[in-house]
Amino acid sequence: MKKQTLALACLMAGLVAACGGGSSPSTQSPAFAATVTASTSASTSTTTATGTRWMNVKYGGSGYVPGLVFHPTSPNVLYARTDMGGSYRWDAATSAWTPITDGFGIREEFFNGAESIALDANDDKRVYLVTGMYDWAGTNGRLYISTDRGDNWTHVDLPFRVGSNDPGRAIGERLMVDPNQSAVLYYGSRTAGLWKSADYGQTWAQVSALSSFQYPAEQIPSLPGRTSAGIEAVLFDTSSTGAGTATQGLYAAVGPDYATAAGLAFNLYKSNDGGASWTGVPTPVTGYHIPHMARAKDGMIYVAFTRDMGPGAGGPAKLYKFDGSNWTLLKNYDTQQWVNFGMGGLSVSGSGPATRIALGVTNSWGNWQGQPIVQLSDDAGLTWREIASMTPHTPADVDFSGWVDDVEIDPHNPDRILHVFGGGVWETRNASAASPSWNLAVTGLEETATLALMTPPKGASYTLLRSSGDIGMHVQTELLKTPTRGPRGWFGNGNSADMAWSAPAYIAAIGTPVWNTPNVAGAYSTDSGVTWTAFAANHPDALANQGGESNIAVTMPGNIVWAPANSRPAYTTNNGASWAYTNLPALSAVGINRGYRIVADRKNPLKVYAFNSGGAWWNQWSDTAHFWYSIDGGHTFTESTAFTAAGARVADFSHSSVAVNPNAEGDIWVADGFSLLHSTDSGVTWTRLQATAPDWGSQPAWMYPEVYGATSIALGKATAGATYSSTIYIVGTISNVWGVHRSDDGGVTWRRINDDKHQYAGLGNLAADQSVPGRVFASAAGRGVVFSY
């Protein structure tokens, strides 16, 4: 998925940023919903400043949830882990998900994805997360520990790598807590074997009795997929809890790549002495992955074997049950000419001949008669029926299948079954029915990778344009309802969108084409996003340069300047029927992509500004940041020689930003990653503010700082009595405090408007509301879009 590419780009650029703050009321509150809906009205005349509390703009799901974990003994205690957008706890009272990692700070973006979650069977308040985005990235993982169901966390640095956003991220669960002695934890790592802690995760030692092999660090990036499956899952062979002595019987599943590298002859091993020694278990299938194992109450072990690692692993695939000596085949998907089904999720309930088994069939796409999505057996695997395909599901227009890599039966209600997919979680509460009904269980689950945000002028019939990885571009008309407007189905990633300030019903958007629209990289709407028309022609370089560093600006209806990544911007005066290059220099990649940020002056549509941040910190010795201005609608540009002289520095696209004051012609602000620069004469001359400063930490000053000084900027409606015509918002570091800061006096004084409980582990974009004072929108790291109120 694109979000993996996005996170990779952010990591390569050193991106770490965040936002948030304040206490947030429940999004279920009717009174609060009415307040927010009213405040988004185009005719609002509110002058009271808001903006010290934060919550999500609703999209609802859309991101991959690799794993769900129920507490085995406490009803309705359920957690979801995402690959790059935090973790969540289920709130049964509101039937919604509560984010539990929004307090992760500016230096924790790499740890915002969880590779595994584990719960203590004897303490339903104790939660563990193993985190770390990429196995190959050179940074070890972390274990986060909570004793209050995720309200607060401490962490331990782990001695091995973790890959929450790597291939095979639904395999597991890799982390398990001994149900009989809660201090004992096991973790199956990808590249360093099996690990054990005997002190609640505080210290760890490799279980060398299984294998002492660890991939050399320098070898990991060259592995297929830049990772290994490693020790894929740990299973305790017991139904007891709280005995006080460590469980002696446990299984460990070994991925085929790690088995080969470590010289292990089997894909499944068992220990009968608490991990002190291990014996290989001959399996009927060898060389396959074991994505999940499950133990029934009678001791029967159910094991899925699948050829590919996933997500959406292809087959062949087979499901067996194992009584400790004998294997019995229960389900078989051989690869046929048009079928490549794998097995992902696996869950069991009950025991004996009446054991209920739920099996997730992955790499099965669509919704057609006879399609397997979730197969259910109520007789321990003798017979099966499909309970998801062609059944009632709400909403019916949302994808229902694909990456069904985890399925969970509620241990306290076997009629409740949940399955994951590429866009979140589906749930049924009547699994025993002949045709179970399913509902999309994603309320509160906001995992999207936002690439750009834009707000319209007061009077528009919408509130926000949001361009996102994987799901394209959407026009948000109500903040607490899922958006329905946009060029839906035309873009994979939405890269950028803008509107004509004088006529905001005119919107233009660019993105990456998808299979059914292979040549559509841009489109426009004349009715506020209700209907769309594809550009008759693309920018000449757009299809070859589709990176998220692409950018557009609308000067007037039909007049657009388009700057694809690594390209020379071009303009159109006829709704994209034809394009002509500007005189701006073409850009090329410098190890990572570069791109212009193009912005139209909101008071004078003939003025257009172009900012090139320089590309990357290592490019500072061969280039500088550049600022250009145009007075003919973005056709020709003149460079400001004063921009670099004012102190502008080189940074990557993600750590820099440009914004115009919509209430004053030629009033421009730039956040260059380190400082703020301000021009009041359309970019000819510049003043560098001394407000922000990076935190270099242990980094040398010739590289990039640990925490940047100023990375994003937006200007919105001013409060009553303000001395400057717009309120300024930045993401940056002021007086050694990182956060979202706000100024009402043109940057003379600042105050932080977020708190440490809502940092979201990352922030890439700001967009300020032009109707409601104090409201700013922010793209959190994998946590969708949040706003202040």
Protein Blocks (a to p, Z undefined) as FASTA:
>chain_A
ZZlmmmmmmmmnopacdededjdddfklmklmmmmmmmmpmkbcbfbdghibccdddfbg
jiacfbacddfkbghiacdddfknopadddfklopacdfklmpcfklmmmmpcfbdcddf
klckbccddedfblklopacdddddfegopaccddddfbdcdfkbghklgccfbdcdfkl
mkbccdddfknopaddfegolaccddfkloccdcdfklmmmpghiiaekjabdcdddfbe
hklpacfbdcddddfklmmmnopabfbdcdfegopaccddddfbehiacfbacddfkopa
cddddfbgbehiacdddddddehjaccdfbdcdddfkbccdcfbdcdedehjllccdddd
ehiacjdehiafbdcdfegolaccdfkgopacddfkbcfbhjafbccddfklmkbccddd
fkbpaddfblmbmbdcddddfehiacdddfbdcdddehiabfbdcddehjlpaddfbfkb
ccfbdcehkambdfbdcddfklmmbccddddddfklmmbcbdcdfegolaccddfbdcfk
lmmmmcfkbccddfbghiacdddehiacdddfegolaccddfbdcdddehiacddddddd
fklmkbccdddehopaklmmmcccdddddfehomaccddfklmmnopacddfklgccddd
fkbghiacddehjaccddfegolaccddfkbccdekjacfklccfbdfblbdcdddddeh
iabfbdcdddddeehiacddddfegomaccdfbdfklnoopafbdcddfkbghiacddde
hiapaddZZ
